[in-house]
Each structure stands twice: as structure tokens, then as C-alpha cells.
Amino acid sequence: MSDDDLLPAFEKLKQAASTLPEVQESLSYGTPALRVGKKMLSRVKDPDTVVLMCPLEEKEMLMAAAPDIYFETDHYKGWPALLARIHEIPLDELSHRLEQTFLRTAPKKLVKAWRDAKG
């Protein structure tokens, strides 16, 4: 698998996060990732899958509601991370998921400034 194989998934992630302030590109486990500060928002797992940070209580609900999009492997059981099929998830849903993670993990001052700017 080459970095080029991961590019379409990463481009979709970046597009979905484009309205969020101070989101930076980085690497996580050798694959492209998005962070706010030191906190990961999401990363590309493979050409078809991204890892989204997600509270455990939401994870089960999302997998049950949209199993064609959301799933987990044994590696992610019990962790606040959810796998998503990047080519199946609509851009607005991906944006919403990233925004929710941003609101939970970004510094409080940044969240407040972003909310104030949004009105």
C-alpha cells in the first residue's frame, strides 16, 4: 500500500474538517491524520477506512444504526474509536462526526471562539 492509495480518503477527511479551526495534518501509526492540538480527530486506516474518535456510548448506537458505514474490529473493541467506510459515509455525516470530536477535544477557548464566530 502506497501513500497515494490513502490520498482519496485523506482528501475527503480534510474536506469534511475544512470549517474547523486549527486542525492540522499529521501522521498517526504511519498514516495521514487530522489533529487539533495534540488530540487526534481522525486518521486514515487504509484506502477504504478511517478511524473516528467516538465516545463508547455513541459507538454502539452508530454501528447499529448504520452498519453499512460504521464498524469495529477486535482491535478497537472497548476503545473510544469507530471505523467508518470512507466511500460510504456522506460528507455531511463525516463533517458532523469530526465536528463532534472537535467540540469534545479542542481547547475550550478555541471551541468558544469558533462557536462565537459561527453565531
URNORFEN-V608539 format. One record per residue. SS is DSSP state (H for helix, E for strand, L for the rest). PSI is psi in whole degrees, 0 to 359 (NA if undefined). Layout:
# URNORFEN-V608539
[[SS & PSI] [SS & PSI]]
This chain:
# URNORFEN-V608539
[[L & 127] [L & 165] [H & 327] [H & 328] [H & 332] [H & 347] [H & 313] [H & 319] [H & 317] [H & 323] [H & 320] [H & 320] [H & 313] [H & 319] [H & 317] [H & 332] [L & 5] [L & 339] [L & 355] [L & 135] [L & 150] [L & 27] [E & 131] [E & 149] [E & 140] [E & 192] [E & 146] [E & 123] [L & 36] [L & 6] [E & 158] [E & 141] [E & 162] [E & 136] [E & 157] [E & 117] [L & 231] [L & 3] [E & 131] [E & 134] [E & 315] [E & 159] [E & 158] [E & 128] [E & 314] [E & 178] [L & 338] [L & 356] [E & 138] [E & 154] [E & 124] [E & 133] [E & 136] [L & 133] [L & 145] [H & 322] [H & 335] [H & 330] [H & 308] [H & 318] [H & 315] [H & 318] [H & 323] [H & 322] [H & 327] [L & 68] [L & 343] [L & 340] [L & 309] [E & 141] [E & 176] [L & 157] [L & 171] [H & 324] [H & 327] [H & 358] [L & 132] [L & 0] [L & 148] [L & 56] [E & 144] [E & 142] [E & 141] [E & 139] [E & 107] [L & 329] [L & 352] [L & 331] [L & 126] [L & 148] [H & 320] [H & 326] [H & 317] [H & 317] [H & 317] [H & 314] [H & 315] [H & 322] [H & 317] [H & 318] [H & 318] [H & 312] [H & 328] [H & 331] [H & 338] [L & 156] [L & 141] [H & 319] [H & 322] [H & 317] [H & 315] [H & 314] [H & 319] [H & 316] [H & 319] [H & 319] [H & 327] [H & 335] [L & NA]]
